[in-house]
């Protein structure tokens, strides 16, 4: 006689870039094992683990490689919430005395925040020449560490990865058809004003943000700390 099967609950989540709600199940022991192994590795290991876990837990076909990073982070955070617990205990550093404070954060309150300034992904460089931008995806984490300080070359590389198409009038240009040198030459011809308009798109894109208020247990000062990005929500 076979062993009985364990009934697994399912949930739904609305992402910002997909109209339909996404059904998913929580982590199982096998996914938790994948995550624990990845946490002992480097950033690429974490990226691959996150993609695999999300793909395993989704109850609908979805290409996670194409999800904007903020949607994927929000999805993974909710997976973690439904699997491990809806609260996370974090160590937050007081900005006055630098003492670490254990703070419990309700993950259900964490949402994607939108800028009040809606910026079009279509950026005109001249009267006829323009580019269409897309939001960063999880695969970019394999090439860049968002914890590091970006220099100008790194910023150009990120912009290059986020250009969907270049157009001039009716003519369309796919960057995949051009060499790295040709792509670099194109972007390095931009003026500071043109570069600033592109940067403005990324500065105003949606982000996974959560403000935490607490009183430091050491110096008793009132603290307001903004958590941003998935890595901030793992205690």
N, C-alpha and C positions, 0 to 999 in steps of 0.2 A: 504494500500500500504506500503510495507516495506521500511525502510530507505536505501538510497544508500550505497554501500560499498566503503571504502576508498582504493584506489590502493596503495599498499606498494611496494617500490622499493626493488630490490635484488642486491647483489654484490657477487663477488668471491674473494677468498684468497688462496694463495699457502702456505701451511705449509711445514716445513722442512722434516717431517717424513711421509708424505702422498703424493703419486704421483699425484693424481687428485686434481684439484682446488676445494675448499670447498665453496658451495653457502650458503649465509646467508642473512637474512633480519635485519634491524636495530631494536633497542629496541622499544617496544610500551609502552604506558602508564603503562600497567600492569607490564612489566619488570622493569620499572623505580621505581615503587612502591615496588617491591621485593627488589631492590638494596637499596633504602632509609631505609627500615625497617632493612636490614642486617647491614647497617652502624651504627646503634644504638646498635648492639649486639657485640658479640665477634668474634674471628677469625673463629671459626667453622661456625657461621652464615654467614660470608662472603664467605667461601668456598662453602657452600651449595647453597647460592644465585648465585654465579658465575656459578656453574655447572648447575643450573636450567635455568638461563638466556641463557647460551650458547645452551643448549639442546632445549630450546624454539625457538631460533632464527635460528638454523641450518635448512637448507632446504634439508638435506640429513641425513640418519642415521649414527651416529658416536658415539662411546663409549668415552665420554670425560674423563672417569676415566683412560683410557689407554694412553691418550696423555701425552707426556713429558711436564713438567711444563712450559718450555720456549715456546713451541708451543701453549699451552693453554693461557698463558699470552698474546702472540702476537695476538691470535684470539680475546680475550676479549678486548684488546686495540683497535683493528680495529672495533669491534662492537660498542664500546663507541664512536669512531671517527665518524662513519657513523650515529650514533644516536643522539649525543649531539652536536658535532662540531669537526672539524678537528684540532682545537688548544685547548690547555689547559693552563690556567694561574697558574703558580706555584710560591710559595714563596721559593726562594733559599737563603741560608745563606752564606754571604761573609766569606771566610776562613781567612780574615785578621782582620776585625773589628766586625764580627758576626752580621752585620746588615742584615735584611731580605729584599730581592729584589723581586718584582713581575716580573716574566719573562714569556713571552708567548712562548710555545713550540709547534711546528708543529708536531702533532702525526703521520702524513704521512711519516715523515723522520725517525721515530723510527723503527729500524730493529733488527733482531736477529744477534748477532755477533758470528763468529766462531773463535776458537783458531787456530793459524797457526800450532800448534802441534796436528796432528791427533792421537788420542789415541784409541787403540782397546778396545772394551768392554770385550774381553777375556783376563783374567789375570791369568798367570800361577804362582802358588804358589810353586810348585816343578816341576820336569820333567814330572810327570803324573797328578798331582792334580791341578785343576784350577777352576775358577769361571767365570760365564758370568754375567756381570753387565747390568743394565738398568737405564735409566735416571729417576730422581725423578718425581713423578706425583702429581697432585693436592691433592690427598687424604693424602699425607704426611703432608700437612699443618694442618691436623686435629690433628696430634700427635706432631709436632714440630713447634716452632715459629722461622722463619728464621731471625727475628730481634734480637734474643737473641744471646749471646755468647755461642758457643758450648763447652761443656766439652768433655772429652774422651769418656765417656759412651754414650752421645748423638750422637756423631759421629759414634760410633759402631752401634747404633740403626738405624741410617740413612743408613749406608752401608748394614745392614741386610735387610732393606726394599727394597733395590735396587739390591739385588742379584736375578737374574733370575733362575739360576741353578748352582749346584756344580757338577763337573765331575772328575772322576779318571779313566783314560784310557777310556774304553767303558761304565763304570758304571756311571749312572746319579742319582743325589740326589735332591729331591724337598724339600726345607726348610719347606714347609707346613706340611710335614709328621713328623716333629720333634718338640719337646717341646722347649719353650723359653730357658730353661736351657741348653739343648743340643746345641741350636744355639749359645748361648753366649759362651759356652765352646769352640766351633769350632773357632769362631773369635778371642777369647782371646789367642789362641795358635799361632797366626800369629807373625812373627818377625816384627820389625820396618820397615825393607826393604819391606816386603810383604805388610804391611799396607800402606806404602808410594806409592807403585805402584797402589793400589786401589784408594788412595786419588788423585793421578795424573789424573785418569779418570774424577773425579768430578771437579777438578781444571780447566780442559780444555774442559768441556762440553759447548755447545752453551748457550748464555745468552741474555736476552733482555736488551740491553745497548744503551745509547744515551749520547753523550758529548754535554754539553751546555756551550757556551762561552758568557760572558757578563762583562760589566764594573759596578762595585758597585756604586750605586748612592750616597753613603755616603762618602766612602774613595777614590773612583775613581780608585781602583786597578782592574787590569784585572783578571778575574776569569775563571777557567775551572773546571766544576763539572760534574762528571759522574753519570747519573741516571741509576739505575739497579733494575730490578724487577718491577712488576706491580704497587706496592704501591707508587712508586716514581712519577707516572704519573697522580695521582689524585690531582687536586688542590682544 
